[in-house]
Amino acid sequence: MGWPEKVRPCGPYCPTPGTREVTVKEGPYKGAHSDVEWEAVYAFGSECGVDKMEAVLAASQLCDEFGIDNMTAGITIGFAMECFEKGLIGLKDTDGIDLRFGNDQAMLAALKKLVKQEGFGKQLVMGTKRLSEEIKGSEGFAMHAKGMELGGYECRGLNGQALQFAVSTCGGSHHAYGLPARAETLDGTRLDVEGKGALVKMAGIGRILCDSMIICAFPGPMYTRDMMAESISSAFAEPLSVADINEAGERIMCLERLFNVREGLSRKDDTLPARLLNEPKPDGPTRGSVVPLEELKDSFYSALGYDLSTGNPTDAVLPRLGIER
């Protein structure tokens, strides 16, 4: 395939450059050129059962050229592959594409139809949630939360990460409220329920602060809250404590939640695909696990002082954060 031609950071002085530009040197995908990026590998690789990095690069390049998200595209195609293998759709639906897991040529053929919105591509372009609503019997394994495809974390056995996906205001983003998976894997608490609400709350506040300060997620853990408070204090010539900036992050989190409340969302919408809730994890160190979501949600709402029945901020929370209803 060829080694990375260039390791490119987003900006100068970056300690963790995340882009590896690679060109395929030989084979059927010769000339394909794109970045080796984890989520693209997850979406077009393991999610589609494809073990050819050359094909993943070709798919990533196509997404780059058409300006679409490679995660959503790859996960949607992987979902369609499972529908095909389960007999929920057939060759007539896919324009004759034998859309099976591991078929890299079929994956690229489907992606080309998606980006051009031709034939079956008009269905794929709807994304996983809307496509699952069109295909009877498929919603339970449609990997999304609030319409956003899940990031590359198997969260049966990662209760904090599962909770983050479910309660995030924007849905299944693996960045919205930080990455609890990193903490709970390292400290051995990934199957715990107790304390997960507080973990996701603080991880979410931390990510909100990083985003607000334009701190990259990768070196972000190097910045302590004390460092953040000192930086913000310097910028505003006003002393701000760690408690002050944590409150600011919680205020933003609450305002995001209130936006969803206005749009009609509540506790029932903080959910995950039925597969993660009901089908035990088939292998790995947390084999047999499912996500105890309702208990986890109670823990999160309690940590924020939200109403347990609706999952929404209460009248007692708003004045504490300086928010007017």
TAHU-V414973 format. One record per pair of residues at least 6 apart in sequence whose ideal C-beta (glycine too) atoms are under 7 Angstrom apart, sorted by the first residue. I is the first residue (numbers start at 1). J is the second residue. Records with the same first field share a line. If there is no record, write none. Layout:
BEGIN
I=J ; J
END
This chain:
BEGIN
1=22 ; 24 ; 25 ; 53 ; 54
2=22 ; 23 ; 24 ; 25
4=20 ; 21 ; 22 ; 36
5=21 ; 22 ; 23
6=21
7=17 ; 19 ; 20
8=17 ; 19 ; 21
9=17
15=219
16=218 ; 219
18=218
19=35
20=35 ; 36
21=35
22=34 ; 36 ; 57
23=33
24=30 ; 31 ; 32 ; 54 ; 57
27=54
29=54 ; 55 ; 57 ; 58
32=54 ; 57 ; 58 ; 61
33=61
34=57 ; 60 ; 61 ; 64
35=60
38=152
39=70 ; 71 ; 151 ; 152
40=56 ; 60 ; 70
41=56
42=152
43=70 ; 71 ; 73 ; 74 ; 75
44=50 ; 56 ; 59 ; 60 ; 70 ; 74 ; 107
45=56
47=74 ; 75 ; 78
48=74 ; 77 ; 78 ; 81 ; 101 ; 107
49=101 ; 102
50=56 ; 102 ; 104 ; 107
52=104
55=104 ; 107 ; 108
58=108
59=74 ; 107 ; 108 ; 111
60=70
62=111 ; 112 ; 115
63=70 ; 73
66=115
68=115
71=149
72=127 ; 149
73=111 ; 114
75=128 ; 143 ; 149
76=124 ; 127 ; 128 ; 131
77=107 ; 110 ; 111 ; 124
79=128 ; 131 ; 142 ; 143
80=99 ; 110 ; 124 ; 131
81=99 ; 100 ; 101
82=141
83=89 ; 135 ; 138
84=94 ; 99 ; 100
85=100 ; 101
88=135 ; 137 ; 138
89=135
93=120
94=120
95=113 ; 119 ; 120
97=106 ; 109 ; 110 ; 120
98=106
99=106 ; 110
100=106
110=120 ; 124
113=119 ; 120 ; 121 ; 124
114=121 ; 124 ; 125
117=125
123=131 ; 134
124=131
128=142 ; 143 ; 144 ; 149
129=142 ; 144 ; 147
132=138 ; 139 ; 142
140=273 ; 274 ; 275
141=273 ; 275
142=273
143=149 ; 150 ; 273
144=150 ; 171 ; 172
145=165 ; 166 ; 171 ; 172 ; 271 ; 272
146=170 ; 171 ; 269
147=171
148=170 ; 171 ; 172 ; 173
149=172
150=165 ; 172
151=172 ; 173 ; 174
152=174
153=161 ; 174 ; 181
155=161 ; 162 ; 165 ; 276 ; 291
156=276 ; 281 ; 286 ; 289 ; 290 ; 291
157=190 ; 191 ; 281 ; 286 ; 289
158=181 ; 184 ; 190
159=190 ; 191 ; 192 ; 193 ; 196 ; 291 ; 292 ; 296
160=180 ; 181 ; 183 ; 184 ; 196 ; 199 ; 200
161=180 ; 181
162=272 ; 276 ; 291 ; 293 ; 296
163=196 ; 200 ; 296 ; 300
164=177 ; 180 ; 200 ; 203
165=172 ; 272
166=270 ; 271 ; 272 ; 293 ; 297
167=200 ; 270 ; 297 ; 300
168=176 ; 177
169=256 ; 257 ; 260
170=176
175=207 ; 217
176=207
177=200 ; 203 ; 204 ; 207
178=203 ; 204 ; 206 ; 207
180=199 ; 200 ; 203
183=199
184=190 ; 199
191=286 ; 289
193=292 ; 295 ; 296 ; 299
196=296 ; 299
197=299 ; 300 ; 302 ; 303
198=303
200=300
201=300 ; 303 ; 304
204=253
205=246 ; 249 ; 250 ; 253
208=249 ; 252 ; 253
209=228 ; 245 ; 249
210=217 ; 220
213=228 ; 231
215=223
225=242 ; 245 ; 246
226=242
228=245
229=240 ; 241 ; 242 ; 244 ; 245
232=240 ; 245
233=239 ; 240
247=321
250=321
251=321 ; 322 ; 323
254=313 ; 317 ; 321 ; 323
255=323
257=312 ; 313
258=313
261=312
266=310 ; 311 ; 312
267=297 ; 309 ; 310 ; 311
270=297 ; 311
271=293
272=291 ; 293
276=290 ; 291
277=290 ; 291 ; 293
278=290
279=290
280=288 ; 289 ; 290
281=287 ; 288 ; 289
297=311
298=308
301=307 ; 308 ; 311
305=314 ; 316 ; 317
306=312 ; 313 ; 314 ; 317
307=314
318=325
END
